Each structure stands twice: as C-alpha cells, then as structure tokens.
Amino acid sequence: MKGPVLLNFTGKKALVIGGGKVGMRRAETLAGYGCFVTCVDKNMKVPEKPAENIRYVKAYCRIETALDGMDLVVAATDQRELNDQILENCKIRGIWCNVTDDPEHSDFIFPSVVRRGDLTISVCTDGASPTLTTQIKKELEEKYDESYAERLRLLKQLRRHLLKTESSSEEKKRQLRELTALTIEELQREVEKI
C-alpha cells in the first residue's frame, strides 16, 4: 500500500533509464527537486538547453554498473522486460525504483503537484485514472491561486514569532487559527507589528 510523504531530494543521486518524453519529464522533475540526475538512453534527443543538474548519457545502459551509488531509479524504457530487469536489480540493492508504466510494482510514483510557495498539494489515483488526476489538479490550481504563496510566507513569519512568545500552547493554537482567517493585507499589518 502506498502512502503520501514529502521527501528531501536535495543532493540525492537519481538515474533515469530511458530518454523518451516520459523519461525526460521525470529527469526534469527530479532535477527540479534538487537531485543530481543521470539520464541514460542510446537514442535520446538531448535538449538544446540542458538542465543544470542533469547529465545526459547517449549510450546503452549497463544496469549492473549504472546503479552504483544511486539513491533512486526511474525505469522509463519502452521495453517491459528491461523495465522489469531494472526493477529487480534495484530491489536486490535496496534502491527505490519507479517504473513509469507500472505504478503497482513501483516503490514510488510521481503524483500531480500544485505548488504555491510552501504549499504543496499532490493528487494521485495510483494510475487508475490519469484524466481524473488532471481534472482534480486543474480544480486545485483554480481554488489555490498564486496568492497562497504570499499568504503562507506571512503566516510563516507570524508563526515563528508566536512560537517564541511565553503564551500557553493552547493560546498559541488559538492565535494561529485566528491568523489563518485573515486576508493578506491584514496579515501584512500583523507582520509589521512584530
């Protein structure tokens, strides 16, 4: 059974085997989270503007040596047998593996994500209905617009200040609940007071 969790990917080493559209998208996602990514595929088209922390290797992947030192792996080839072989080798070594077209056997999956500053909302149907996932994501993007990034930035400052006060934990909770009901303008005025 899968459960949601946010991981700190900063500095982790990731291997993406398969340089098609899905593999490249996964490589870019992981690089965006701070991973050092190696993307291997003998037929891949290297982007004109390569991402800073993605190393593109146009070669046949030797799984036995490619997995050395990796923290996580994405099997994104169009060959079922090869993806299964990658997954099996990862399991033997204790490396988390995502097989892009087999969420059921993957150690982790990539949900759809809506980010607004410190707010992260993820949606996943475990591969049952990607179209429903897309629909829900669009609804969340509309409901939680870009203003939530600023709102959270202000709430974070106020929370840090409040936690340093001598108030009881119940009083702090009460004040934090009240703060979340304020508008951005009201929050800005509260921040100016500290």
N, C-alpha and C positions, 0 to 999 in steps of 0.2 A: 504494500500500500504506500502510495506517495503522499507526502505532506509538504506544505509550503514552508520555506525557510529562506532567509536572505543571507548569502554568503559574502565574505570579503574576498574578492578575486584579485586584489592588488598584488602584483608580483608573482602570481601563480603561473605555471608553465602549462600551456594548453596546446594540444596537437589536433588539427583538423585534417582528416584524411578525406580528400575529395574537394576539388576546386570548382564545382559547378555553382549554380545560383544559390542553392541552399547552403552548401559548404562555405562559400564566401560570406554569406549573410551571417552565419554562425561565427565565423572568424572575426568579422567586424563587431559583432555584439560582444564577444569575449574581450576583444581589444578595448572596446569602449568601457568595459568594467575594470580595466587595468591589468588584464592578463598579457603575458608575453606569448604570442601565438605563432606557431609554425603551421603553415598550410601547405600540404603536400598533394600534388596531383601532376602526373606527367603531361596532361592535356589542358591544364588550366590556362585561362587568359589572365595574366597579371594586370591589375588595374593601372591606368595611366598615372594616377596619383595614389601610390600605395600608402596604406595606413602606417603610422609611425612604428607601432609595436607589433606588426605582423611581418613575419619572414616568409616569403613565398619560395617554395622549392618545386621547380618543374622537373620531377623525377618520379620513378617508380618507388613506391613506399615499401621499405623492408620493415615489416611490423616488429620483428624481434628487436631491432636496434632503435627504431623510431620511438618506441615507448619509453626508452631510458630517460629517467629524470622528469617525466611528465606527471602533472597533478591531475589532469583530466583530459579526456579524449572525445572527439566528435567523429563518428563514422558516418560520412556523408557521400559514400560512393553510390553508384547506380548498380552495384553488384551485391545481391543478397548474401552470397556465400562469403565474399570478402568482408562485408559488414559483420557477419556472424563470427568470422575468424578474429576480427579486431576486438569485438565484444568479449569473446572467450579469453583472449590474451590479456585484456585489461582486467577481467575478473581474477585471473590467476595472479596478477601482480598487485591487486588491490587498488587499481586506478578506476576512478569513476568514468563511466562511458555513456555517451548519448548516441544512439543510433537514430538518425533523423527520421527514418520511416518506420521505426519500431518502438513507439513510446512504452509499450507494455514491458519490454525486456530491458529498457534503458535504466541506468541508475539515476538519471536526472533528465528533465525535459526543459525546454525553453517556453515559458508562458508568454502570452502577450502582455506588454507592460505599458502602463501610463505613468509617466514621471512628471512631477511638478515640484521642483526643488527637492526638499527632503521627503516629500510624499511619494511613495511607491505603491501602486495598485497593480496586482497581477491577476490575470484571468487565464484559466486553463480548463479544458474539457477532456483532458487526458487523451487527446486525439479523436474523441468521439465525433466532434463537430467543429472543425476549424472555422466554418462560416458563422456559427453561433458565437464563437470566441471573438471573431472580428466585430460582430454586431454589438456585443456587450462592451468591447473596448471603445467603440465609437460613442456609445451612450455615456460611458465613464468620462471620456475626453470632453464631452459637452458639459456634463454636470460639474466636473472638477477642472475648471479652466486655469489659465496661467496665473490668475490672481492667488491661487492657493500656495504658490511658491513664496510670494511675499508674505502672505498670512502666516505661514509656518516659520519663516525667518523671524518675524516679530514675536510669535509665540515662543519660539526657542529662546530668544533673549530674555523675555519676561519669566519664563520657567526657570532659567539659570539663576536669575536674580532672586526669585521667590524661594528657591530651594536653599539659598544661603541665609534666609531670614530665620528668626527664632520661633516663628509660628509653629503650632502643632501640625502634625501630618494631616489631620482632618481639615484644619483651616487652610492649609496649602491646597488640598484637593478641591475644596470649595472655591477658592480663588481661581484655580486653574480652570474649573468648569465655567465660571463666570467669564473668564478671559476668552474662552473659545467661542462665546456667543457674540463677541464684539466685532464690529466692522474693522476693516483695515485702517481707516482713519482713526478710529477710537484706539486701536492697538498702538498706532504710531504715537498718539498722545501719551499713552501709558508708558511707552518706552522712553519718551522724552523726560518723564518724571524720575527715572532711575539714574 
